[in-house]
Structures are given as structure tokens and as C-alpha cells.
Amino acid sequence: AAEPGIPCRACQICKRGRYNLCPEMRFCATPPVDGSLANYYVHDADFCYKIPDHVSFEEAALLEPLSVGVHACRRGGVELGSCVFVFGAGPIGLVTVLVAKAAGAAVVGIADINDHRLEVAKEFGADVTINTRGAASPVEVAKRIHQDMPVPDIAIECT
């Protein structure tokens, strides 16, 4: 497994250990850096990690999205009894639903424009799903959220 971003390692931010905030961060497949869809790819060794034998490649692929969901829920203060609303039912949004529920959220709602993603979100534990395709305005979306669930304490943007 590899961390996709490579920092400069020379600025004060990197030297303080906060390399994830480096202003010179380079990511695979983010211009001007080419992608990594190749038979071989050279990556800095200290940003590569051996996947334990008991972890499948599929499970390992979910660790980065899961870490984003964990970070978002911690930063948002999700705790027992929270009412959470997640915007976006892609991979990050779906694992954020899982993490919010695991952190004790009483109600978790999610919005997306794709019905299939919303069905998956329901299977993952979302209590409320809202398809926002064709919504006239953000105000309309807010009204639908307030109509279908208690007012959220925490909103997490995952679109």
C-alpha cells in the first residue's frame, strides 16, 4: 500500500511532522505528475507499507477512504446520540456513514444524485437517504433534510 502524496520534506511544515499539509505535495495522476496505471511504478519507499498477509487487497484498498471517514467524524465531533448528515454517497461518504454509526450516531442521513449509491448507503446503515437530483436549490435540499430527520448536529461534505 502507498500513501499517494509525496511532500517536499524540506519546508518547515514537513520538518514539524505535518507533511500532509505540505504546500509542495505531489500526488499521482494530479497534473503535472503522471498517473500510476502501469506494470511498474517507482514510489518513495518511506511512503509504502507492506500489507499483512491476513489483509486482502480489497480490504487494503478501503483503508485510505476509511481513514478519511474516521478523521471527518472525529473532527466533526460525532459521538453517542449525534445526528449526522453526509453529502455524497461515493466511497468516502459510504465509509463515513459506517464510522458515524460505529461512533454512536443516533441518526445518519445521506444525500446523493444516484439511487444505487443511496441503496448501498441504506445497507451500510444510513437511516435517511435523499436523492437531490433535480433539486431546485440548496434551500430545497435543506427543507427535505429537515422534513425527513431531526436537525443534524453535524454535516460532513463528501462530494
C-alpha positions as CSV (number, residue, x, y, z in Angstrom):
1,A,0.0,0.0,0.0
2,A,1.3,3.5,-0.7
3,E,0.4,7.0,0.6
4,P,-0.4,8.7,-2.7
5,G,1.1,12.1,-1.8
6,I,4.8,12.9,-1.6
7,P,5.7,16.0,0.3
8,C,8.9,18.1,-0.3
9,R,10.4,17.1,3.1
10,A,12.3,20.3,3.3
11,C,9.8,23.0,4.4
12,Q,9.1,23.8,8.0
13,I,5.7,22.1,7.8
14,C,7.4,18.8,6.8
15,K,10.1,19.2,9.3
16,R,7.5,19.6,12.1
17,G,6.0,16.2,11.0
18,R,2.8,17.7,9.4
19,Y,3.9,16.6,5.9
20,N,0.2,16.1,4.9
21,L,-0.1,19.9,4.8
22,C,3.0,20.5,2.7
23,P,2.3,23.2,0.1
24,E,4.5,21.3,-2.4
25,M,2.7,18.0,-2.1
26,R,2.7,15.9,-5.3
27,F,0.0,13.3,-6.0
28,C,0.0,10.5,-8.5
29,A,-2.2,11.4,-11.5
30,T,-2.7,15.0,-10.5
31,P,-1.1,17.3,-13.1
32,P,1.7,17.8,-13.7
33,V,2.5,14.3,-12.2
34,D,1.6,11.3,-14.4
35,G,-0.6,8.5,-13.1
36,S,0.4,5.1,-11.8
37,L,-1.6,2.8,-14.1
38,A,1.4,0.8,-15.2
39,N,3.0,-2.5,-14.7
40,Y,5.7,-0.9,-12.6
41,Y,5.7,2.4,-10.7
42,V,8.5,4.0,-8.7
43,H,7.4,5.4,-5.4
44,D,9.3,6.7,-2.3
45,A,9.9,3.7,-0.1
46,D,9.1,5.5,3.2
47,F,5.6,6.1,1.9
48,C,5.0,2.4,1.0
49,Y,3.7,-0.1,3.5
50,K,3.6,-3.9,3.5
51,I,0.1,-5.3,3.6
52,P,-0.1,-8.0,6.2
53,D,-0.9,-11.5,4.8
54,H,-4.3,-11.7,6.6
55,V,-5.5,-8.4,4.8
56,S,-6.9,-8.8,1.3
57,F,-6.1,-6.3,-1.4
58,E,-9.8,-5.3,-1.4
59,E,-9.7,-4.6,2.3
60,A,-6.4,-2.7,2.0
61,A,-7.9,-0.6,-0.8
62,L,-10.6,0.6,1.7
63,L,-8.1,1.7,4.4
64,E,-7.5,5.2,2.9
65,P,-11.2,6.0,2.4
66,L,-11.9,4.6,5.9
67,S,-9.2,6.9,7.4
68,V,-10.8,9.9,5.8
69,G,-14.2,8.9,7.3
70,V,-12.6,8.4,10.7
71,H,-10.9,11.8,10.5
72,A,-14.1,13.6,9.4
73,C,-16.1,12.0,12.2
74,R,-13.5,12.8,14.8
75,R,-13.1,16.3,13.6
76,G,-16.8,16.8,13.4
77,G,-17.2,15.5,17.0
78,V,-19.5,12.6,16.1
79,E,-20.4,10.8,19.4
80,L,-23.1,8.8,21.0
81,G,-26.5,10.3,20.1
82,S,-25.3,12.6,17.3
83,C,-27.4,13.4,14.4
84,V,-25.2,13.4,11.3
85,F,-25.8,14.3,7.6
86,V,-23.4,13.2,4.9
87,F,-23.3,14.8,1.5
88,G,-22.2,12.3,-1.2
89,A,-22.6,8.6,-1.2
90,G,-19.4,7.7,-3.0
91,P,-16.7,5.5,-1.3
92,I,-15.7,8.2,1.2
93,G,-19.4,9.1,2.0
94,L,-20.3,5.4,2.5
95,V,-17.4,4.7,4.9
96,T,-18.3,7.9,6.7
97,V,-21.8,6.5,7.3
98,L,-20.2,3.4,8.8
99,V,-17.8,5.3,11.0
100,A,-20.6,7.7,12.2
101,K,-22.8,4.7,13.2
102,A,-19.8,3.0,14.9
103,A,-19.1,6.2,16.8
104,G,-22.7,6.1,18.2
105,A,-24.6,8.5,16.0
106,A,-28.3,8.0,16.6
107,V,-29.4,9.2,13.1
108,V,-27.3,9.3,10.0
109,G,-28.7,10.8,6.8
110,I,-27.1,10.9,3.4
111,A,-27.7,12.7,0.1
112,D,-26.6,11.9,-3.5
113,I,-27.9,12.1,-7.0
114,N,-27.5,8.3,-7.7
115,D,-30.3,5.9,-6.4
116,H,-28.0,2.9,-6.4
117,R,-25.5,4.6,-4.2
118,L,-28.3,5.6,-1.8
119,E,-29.5,2.0,-1.7
120,V,-26.0,0.9,-0.7
121,A,-25.9,3.7,1.9
122,K,-29.1,2.3,3.4
123,E,-27.5,-1.2,3.5
124,F,-24.5,0.4,5.2
125,G,-26.7,1.8,8.0
126,A,-27.9,5.2,6.7
127,D,-31.3,5.9,8.4
128,V,-32.4,8.5,5.8
129,T,-31.4,8.8,2.2
130,I,-32.3,11.7,0.0
131,N,-31.9,11.9,-3.8
132,T,-31.0,15.5,-4.6
133,R,-31.1,15.1,-8.4
134,G,-33.3,17.9,-9.8
135,A,-33.4,19.9,-6.5
136,A,-34.1,23.5,-7.4
137,S,-31.8,25.0,-4.7
138,P,-29.8,24.2,-1.6
139,V,-32.7,25.6,0.4
140,E,-35.0,22.9,-1.1
141,V,-32.4,20.2,-0.1
142,A,-32.3,21.7,3.4
143,K,-36.1,21.6,3.7
144,R,-36.1,17.9,2.6
145,I,-33.5,17.1,5.2
146,H,-35.5,18.8,8.0
147,Q,-38.6,17.1,6.8
148,D,-37.1,13.6,6.9
149,M,-34.9,13.6,10.0
150,P,-34.1,15.7,13.1
151,V,-32.0,18.7,12.5
152,P,-28.4,17.4,12.1
153,D,-25.8,18.4,14.7
154,I,-23.0,17.6,12.2
155,A,-22.8,17.8,8.4
156,I,-19.9,16.1,6.5
157,E,-19.2,17.0,2.9
158,C,-18.0,14.0,0.8
159,T,-19.0,15.0,-2.7
